Amino acid sequence: MSGFSTARLKMVDGQVRTNDVTDRRVIDAMLTVPREAFVPAARQALAYLDLDLDVSESAAKRFLIKPQLTGKLLQAAEIAEDDNVLVVGCATGYLAALAAKLARQVTATESDPALAAKAKDALAGLGLTNVSCKVASCIEGDSSAAPYDVIILNGAAEVMPDGLLGQLKEGGRLLGVSAESRPPRAVIVTHTHGEFGHRALFDAAAPVLPGLERAAAFVF
């Protein structure tokens, strides 16, 4: 077994399973998708650590969220094999690759064109044909492939992304970390009978996605 394969198994056993992720499909996806393929070469040794991993190569920091949070969000999403999924702020595409192992179709958006290009290359390198990556801001999503059964934020939001909620199918759900208040929590928003219901899932923290920051307060 290679060093990365061993590290991947340890990540799943030590970070994911121990945080109450028991869904066999999610675990299999995380055992299969090589996280190091979505990390710059200089930081690949950090690929399986329990941290939000910086994958940016510019001043604007962008991250892959922690493996345990990734697994818990995917489990809570209950992605079915026929689902149409949107991954927002995908960075280099790791969360999108995992979702592609679970869903029929995945659309990923990333506001940084350089990162979006890296995501496309990484996803293609794994032979994933049911996922596409588009350059778009986090706040706008991608209406061309909507409505979605599931929308997952690869990070936190300090404001409610109302534009994304409008892309949810009836019966659909949006998941991510809400940093609107303290402590931040993972939340699920469900679309039922034209209404949106919000429910906190568990305490969680993640870097805030660009475009989903709280507006700065006016100061004299």
C-alpha positions as CSV (number, residue, x, y, z in Angstrom):
1,M,0.0,0.0,0.0
2,S,1.4,3.4,-1.0
3,G,2.1,6.2,1.5
4,F,-0.9,8.2,0.3
5,S,-3.2,5.1,0.4
6,T,-2.2,4.4,4.0
7,A,-2.7,8.1,4.9
8,R,-6.2,8.0,3.3
9,L,-7.2,4.9,5.2
10,K,-6.0,6.5,8.5
11,M,-7.9,9.7,7.6
12,V,-11.1,7.7,7.2
13,D,-10.6,5.6,10.3
14,G,-9.3,8.3,12.5
15,Q,-11.1,11.4,11.4
16,V,-14.3,10.4,9.5
17,R,-15.6,7.2,11.2
18,T,-14.8,8.6,14.6
19,N,-17.0,11.6,13.9
20,D,-20.1,9.5,13.4
21,V,-19.9,9.1,9.7
22,T,-21.3,5.7,9.1
23,D,-22.8,5.9,5.6
24,R,-21.1,3.2,3.6
25,R,-21.3,5.1,0.3
26,V,-19.7,8.2,1.7
27,I,-16.9,6.2,3.4
28,D,-16.2,4.3,0.2
29,A,-16.0,7.5,-1.8
30,M,-13.5,9.0,0.7
31,L,-11.5,5.8,0.6
32,T,-11.4,5.9,-3.2
33,V,-10.8,9.6,-4.1
34,P,-7.2,10.6,-3.7
35,R,-7.2,13.9,-1.8
36,E,-3.6,14.6,-2.7
37,A,-4.6,14.9,-6.4
38,F,-6.4,18.2,-5.4
39,V,-3.5,19.7,-3.4
40,P,-0.5,21.6,-4.8
41,A,2.6,19.4,-5.0
42,A,4.4,21.3,-2.3
43,R,1.6,20.7,0.2
44,Q,0.7,17.1,-0.7
45,A,2.3,15.8,2.5
46,L,-0.5,17.7,4.4
47,A,-3.3,16.2,2.3
48,Y,-4.7,13.9,4.9
49,L,-4.3,16.0,8.1
50,D,-7.3,17.2,10.1
51,L,-7.3,20.8,8.9
52,D,-8.8,23.2,6.4
53,L,-6.1,22.8,3.7
54,D,-5.0,25.9,1.8
55,V,-4.8,25.1,-1.9
56,S,-4.4,28.6,-3.2
57,E,-1.4,29.9,-5.0
58,S,-2.2,33.6,-4.7
59,A,-2.9,36.1,-1.9
60,A,-6.6,35.1,-1.8
61,K,-6.7,32.0,0.4
62,R,-8.9,29.1,-0.7
63,F,-9.3,25.8,1.1
64,L,-10.4,22.2,1.1
65,I,-12.5,21.9,4.2
66,K,-11.5,19.4,6.9
67,P,-12.1,15.7,6.0
68,Q,-14.4,15.1,9.0
69,L,-16.6,18.0,8.1
70,T,-16.6,16.9,4.5
71,G,-17.8,13.5,5.5
72,K,-20.5,14.7,7.9
73,L,-21.9,17.2,5.3
74,L,-22.0,14.5,2.6
75,Q,-23.7,12.1,5.0
76,A,-26.3,14.7,6.1
77,A,-27.0,15.5,2.4
78,E,-28.2,11.9,1.8
79,I,-27.2,12.1,-1.9
80,A,-29.1,9.6,-4.0
81,E,-27.7,7.9,-7.1
82,D,-30.1,9.9,-9.3
83,D,-29.5,13.3,-7.7
84,N,-28.4,16.5,-9.4
85,V,-25.9,18.2,-7.2
86,L,-24.2,21.7,-7.0
87,V,-21.0,22.2,-5.1
88,V,-20.3,25.9,-4.4
89,G,-16.8,27.3,-4.0
90,C,-15.2,24.0,-5.0
91,A,-11.6,25.3,-4.9
92,T,-9.6,22.5,-6.6
93,G,-12.5,20.1,-6.8
94,Y,-12.1,17.5,-4.0
95,L,-15.7,17.8,-2.6
96,A,-17.0,17.8,-6.2
97,A,-15.2,14.5,-6.9
98,L,-16.7,12.9,-3.8
99,A,-20.2,14.1,-4.7
100,A,-19.6,12.7,-8.2
101,K,-19.1,9.2,-6.7
102,L,-22.6,9.5,-5.1
103,A,-24.8,11.4,-7.6
104,R,-25.9,11.2,-11.2
105,Q,-24.6,14.6,-12.1
106,V,-22.5,17.3,-10.3
107,T,-21.9,20.9,-11.2
108,A,-19.1,22.7,-9.4
109,T,-18.5,26.4,-9.3
110,E,-15.4,28.3,-8.4
111,S,-14.8,32.1,-8.6
112,D,-11.0,31.8,-9.1
113,P,-10.4,30.9,-12.7
114,A,-6.9,29.4,-11.9
115,L,-8.4,27.2,-9.3
116,A,-11.3,26.2,-11.6
117,A,-8.8,25.1,-14.2
118,K,-6.9,23.0,-11.6
119,A,-10.2,21.5,-10.6
120,K,-11.1,20.6,-14.2
121,D,-7.7,18.9,-14.7
122,A,-7.9,17.0,-11.4
123,L,-11.4,15.8,-12.1
124,A,-10.6,14.8,-15.6
125,G,-7.4,13.0,-14.3
126,L,-9.6,10.7,-12.2
127,G,-11.8,9.9,-15.2
128,L,-15.0,11.4,-13.7
129,T,-17.4,12.1,-16.5
130,N,-20.5,13.1,-14.5
131,V,-19.0,16.4,-13.1
132,S,-18.3,19.8,-14.6
133,C,-16.6,22.8,-13.2
134,K,-17.6,26.4,-14.1
135,V,-16.1,29.8,-13.2
136,A,-18.8,31.6,-11.2
137,S,-19.2,33.5,-7.9
138,C,-20.4,31.6,-4.9
139,I,-23.4,33.8,-4.6
140,E,-24.7,33.1,-8.1
141,G,-24.3,29.3,-8.3
142,D,-25.2,28.0,-11.7
143,S,-28.8,28.3,-12.8
144,S,-28.2,26.6,-16.2
145,A,-28.2,23.1,-14.5
146,A,-30.8,23.9,-11.9
147,P,-32.9,22.9,-10.2
148,Y,-30.7,20.8,-7.8
149,D,-31.6,18.1,-5.4
150,V,-28.6,19.0,-3.3
151,I,-26.4,22.1,-2.9
152,I,-23.3,21.9,-0.8
153,L,-21.1,24.8,0.3
154,N,-17.4,24.0,0.4
155,G,-17.0,26.4,3.3
156,A,-19.0,28.8,5.5
157,A,-21.4,31.6,4.8
158,E,-21.9,34.7,6.9
159,V,-25.0,35.7,5.0
160,M,-27.9,33.5,3.7
161,P,-27.3,32.8,0.0
162,D,-30.8,33.4,-1.1
163,G,-29.9,33.2,-4.8
164,L,-28.7,29.6,-4.2
165,L,-31.9,28.7,-2.4
166,G,-33.8,29.7,-5.6
167,Q,-31.9,26.9,-7.5
168,L,-33.2,24.2,-5.1
169,K,-35.7,21.7,-6.4
170,E,-38.9,21.1,-4.4
171,G,-37.7,18.6,-1.8
172,G,-34.1,19.7,-2.2
173,R,-31.6,20.6,0.5
174,L,-28.7,23.0,0.9
175,L,-25.9,22.2,3.4
176,G,-23.0,24.2,4.6
177,V,-21.6,26.0,7.6
178,S,-23.5,29.1,8.9
179,A,-21.2,31.7,10.4
180,E,-24.1,34.2,10.7
181,S,-23.8,33.9,14.5
182,R,-21.6,32.3,17.1
183,P,-20.8,29.5,17.5
184,P,-20.9,28.6,13.8
185,R,-22.9,25.5,12.9
186,A,-23.4,23.2,10.0
187,V,-27.0,23.7,8.8
188,I,-29.4,22.1,6.4
189,V,-32.0,24.2,4.5
190,T,-34.9,22.2,3.0
191,H,-37.3,23.3,0.3
192,T,-40.7,22.0,1.0
193,H,-44.1,23.3,-0.4
194,G,-42.4,26.5,-1.5
195,E,-41.0,27.2,1.9
196,F,-37.5,27.0,3.3
197,G,-36.9,25.4,6.6
198,H,-33.6,25.8,8.5
199,R,-32.2,23.3,10.9
200,A,-28.8,23.2,12.8
201,L,-27.0,19.9,12.5
202,F,-23.8,20.3,14.7
203,D,-21.2,22.8,15.7
204,A,-18.7,23.3,12.9
205,A,-16.2,25.9,11.6
206,A,-14.9,26.5,8.1
207,P,-13.3,29.3,6.2
208,V,-15.9,31.8,4.8
209,L,-16.4,31.5,1.0
210,P,-15.7,34.6,-1.1
211,G,-18.9,36.5,-1.8
212,L,-20.6,35.1,1.2
213,E,-19.0,37.4,3.8
214,R,-21.0,39.7,6.0
215,A,-21.0,43.3,4.8
216,A,-18.6,45.5,6.8
217,A,-20.3,47.7,9.3
218,F,-20.0,51.5,8.7
219,V,-17.5,53.1,11.1
220,F,-17.1,56.9,11.5
